[in-house]
Amino acid sequence: MVKRQQWDVFICHASEDKETFVRELVSNLEDSRLKVWFDEHELRVGDSLRRKIDQGLARSRFGVVVLSPAFFQKEWPKKELDALVARDDGKEKVILPIWHGISAKDI
């Protein structure tokens, strides 16, 4: 069975960054007619969190990773990043990082 792409981008982020950055990013991407996997739009009460996230990661062309101080303090975003790294075969970029409130020195 062939995996079908459903989303253009998966948004990997820490929940603490939603208010200050991520929601506006998602809105701008959607305004550009991109299909965006964003937890607030895709997850429903009763869903298997792990299964839905895995599906979003597998069926998205790219992963936009919002790297921030909060990102590096949380386990879920790092697990999502690990899954994106596992998809990277060196032929095509999968991970699109955005630095939010950090510098090269922080990384």
C-alpha positions as CSV (number, residue, x, y, z in Angstrom):
1,M,0.0,0.0,0.0
2,V,1.4,3.4,-1.0
3,K,1.5,6.1,1.6
4,R,-0.5,9.1,0.4
5,Q,0.4,12.6,1.2
6,Q,-2.4,14.5,3.0
7,W,-0.6,17.6,4.3
8,D,2.1,19.9,3.0
9,V,3.6,20.6,6.4
10,F,3.5,19.2,9.9
11,I,4.0,21.9,12.6
12,C,6.3,20.6,15.3
13,H,6.3,23.0,18.3
14,A,6.1,23.5,22.0
15,S,2.7,24.4,23.2
16,E,4.1,27.5,25.0
17,D,4.9,29.0,21.6
18,K,1.4,28.8,20.2
19,E,0.2,32.2,21.4
20,T,3.3,34.1,20.6
21,F,4.2,32.6,17.2
22,V,2.8,29.3,16.0
23,R,-0.9,30.2,15.5
24,E,0.1,33.1,13.3
25,L,2.5,30.9,11.4
26,V,-0.2,28.4,10.7
27,S,-2.6,31.1,9.6
28,N,-0.1,32.5,7.2
29,L,0.7,29.1,5.8
30,E,-3.0,28.3,5.3
31,D,-3.5,31.7,3.7
32,S,-0.8,30.6,1.2
33,R,-3.0,27.6,0.4
34,L,-0.8,25.1,2.2
35,K,-2.4,22.1,3.9
36,V,-1.1,22.3,7.5
37,W,-1.1,19.5,10.1
38,F,-1.6,21.5,13.4
39,D,-2.6,19.8,16.6
40,E,-5.4,22.3,17.4
41,H,-7.0,21.5,14.0
42,E,-6.4,17.8,13.8
43,L,-6.7,16.3,17.3
44,R,-10.2,15.6,18.8
45,V,-11.2,14.4,22.3
46,G,-10.8,10.6,22.4
47,D,-8.2,10.4,19.6
48,S,-5.1,8.4,20.2
49,L,-2.6,11.2,20.5
50,R,0.4,9.0,19.4
51,R,-1.5,7.5,16.4
52,K,-2.7,10.9,15.1
53,I,0.7,12.5,15.4
54,D,2.4,9.5,13.7
55,Q,-0.2,9.8,10.9
56,G,0.4,13.5,10.5
57,L,4.2,13.0,10.5
58,A,4.0,10.2,7.9
59,R,1.5,12.0,5.6
60,S,3.2,15.4,5.5
61,R,5.7,16.4,2.9
62,F,7.7,18.6,5.3
63,G,8.1,19.1,9.0
64,V,8.3,22.8,10.1
65,V,10.1,22.6,13.4
66,V,9.8,25.7,15.6
67,L,13.0,25.6,17.7
68,S,12.7,27.7,20.9
69,P,13.7,27.5,24.5
70,A,10.4,25.8,25.3
71,F,11.0,23.3,22.5
72,F,14.2,22.1,24.0
73,Q,12.5,21.6,27.5
74,K,9.8,19.3,26.3
75,E,9.7,15.6,25.3
76,W,6.9,15.5,22.7
77,P,8.4,18.0,20.2
78,K,11.8,16.3,20.4
79,K,10.1,12.9,19.6
80,E,8.4,14.5,16.7
81,L,11.7,15.9,15.5
82,D,13.3,12.4,15.9
83,A,10.6,11.0,13.6
84,L,11.3,13.6,11.0
85,V,15.0,13.0,11.2
86,A,14.3,9.3,10.6
87,R,12.5,10.2,7.4
88,D,15.4,12.2,6.1
89,D,17.2,10.1,3.4
90,G,19.7,12.8,2.4
91,K,18.0,13.2,-1.0
92,E,15.3,15.7,-0.2
93,K,15.0,18.1,2.7
94,V,12.2,17.1,5.1
95,I,12.9,19.4,8.1
96,L,12.4,23.1,7.8
97,P,13.6,24.7,11.0
98,I,12.5,28.1,12.3
99,W,14.5,29.7,15.1
100,H,12.1,31.4,17.5
101,G,13.7,33.3,20.4
102,I,17.0,31.5,20.1
103,S,20.4,32.0,18.5
104,A,23.1,29.7,17.1
105,K,24.8,29.9,20.5
106,D,21.7,28.5,22.2
107,I,21.7,25.5,19.8
